[in-house]
Amino acid sequence: MNYFRPNIQKMAGYTPGEQPQGASKFIKLNTNENPYMCSAKVKAAIGRVCQAGLQKYPDPMATAFRQQACELLKKELPEITPDWILCGNGSDDILTIVTRSYVDSGDVLRFPNPSYILYKSLAEIQGAGVDIVNFQNDWSLGKEFASPKDRLKLAFLANPNSPSGTVIPPAAVEELANALPCPLLVDEAYADFAESNCLSLVAQNEKVLVSRTLSKSFALAGLRFGYLVAQPHVISELVKVKDSYNCDALSIAGATAAIEDQAWFMETRAAILNTRSRLLASLRELGFTCVDSQANFIWCEHSAKSSQQLYLDLKQAGVLVRYMNYPDWGDGLRITAGSDEQIDAFLAILQSLL
Ligand SMILES: *Cc1c(COP(=O)(O)O)cnc(C)c1O
């Protein structure tokens, strides 16, 4: 007998990028992880928590992190206080909390295509419908992204987008948010690598919610820590939906130390942006069509060789990149800007395969 809700039975489930056991055998450029070791201050802070013991429950609101985040974010959002911030077990947890808060069975969740494929799974878990709006050829979004629709309750926008690495400028996001009849979650998982972000819109419009993660720009994908910035009356509703202790004591301490170490952040960010431009130029020289990226990866397609075949050949040769095939759009390869050594080795192998 199958006792599951029909929408759970029907859904395919989200497939994350490959995380092979013995991953050290691969040059891993498939899930946009940061190639650098996290700040030593993160490890020291986690060590101190271990030393003190883990008998007690953590702070349910991760207030130490929220206070530190205010220091970081007040340049762009002077109004910010800790009650503008909600912490999560990775930003995927934030996306789950937000979806569960706004989207009921039979409602509609809107997001662009091609984009982060988790959004569809989140809608399906709710038993909700999806309204998928294709990007235009120049990776902008048409007015239809903000158009009214029956039972439309929430819109997601990854900005910078994955897999393209492109950015919808904040002024255009503001226009979309003002026109939308529902809240807009701007998923800023890659904003630390971009030239602009939408944080300041949160103060102007209660319908704008901005999520961030420490997984990519702070090299802490294994720690699981993300957060949301929204107006306090929005945060206080979302708090009702989260698990009581959704962030553990180790991740709260590690994440707080991470965002405090701005010297580490500036240095590794500069290195990744440098590698990204080198990777972009090399791929173009090798005959790839690439999109200009403001994230830590590049979306590309070769003029002669199929993306799927290249993905398989690269895997055979010990390099993992992400092959994506989007309905109603097409396929391509998403390649993470890893370390210079990783990219040099990758480019040498790639050249031999073309
Ligand atoms: C990586 C990623 C996330 C999720 O990151 P977490 O590791 O759960 O914090 C969210 N959105 C996009 C677009 C991502 O690429």
The ligand as a MOL file (V3000), in Angstrom:
LIG
                    3D

  0  0  0     0  0            999 V3000
M  V30 BEGIN CTAB
M  V30 COUNTS 15 15 0 0 0
M  V30 BEGIN ATOM
M  V30 1 C 23.8260 26.8390 -3.3440 0
M  V30 2 C 22.5140 27.5420 -3.5320 0
M  V30 3 C 21.5870 27.6780 -2.4910 0
M  V30 4 C 21.6390 26.9300 -1.1950 0
M  V30 5 O 22.6880 27.0310 -0.4450 0
M  V30 6 P 22.7760 26.3610 0.9760 0
M  V30 7 O 23.9880 25.5150 0.9040 0
M  V30 8 O 21.5300 25.5710 1.2850 0
M  V30 9 O 22.9050 27.5280 1.8850 0
M  V30 10 C 20.4480 28.4270 -2.6980 0
M  V30 11 N 20.2080 28.9780 -3.8910 0
M  V30 12 C 21.0430 28.8690 -4.9200 0
M  V30 13 C 20.7080 29.5140 -6.2120 0
M  V30 14 C 22.2210 28.1270 -4.7720 0
M  V30 15 O 23.0280 27.9560 -5.8060 0
M  V30 END ATOM
M  V30 BEGIN BOND
M  V30 1 1 1 2
M  V30 2 1 2 3
M  V30 3 2 2 14
M  V30 4 1 3 4
M  V30 5 2 3 10
M  V30 6 1 4 5
M  V30 7 1 5 6
M  V30 8 2 6 7
M  V30 9 1 6 8
M  V30 10 1 6 9
M  V30 11 1 10 11
M  V30 12 2 11 12
M  V30 13 1 12 13
M  V30 14 1 12 14
M  V30 15 1 14 15
M  V30 END BOND
M  V30 END CTAB
M  END
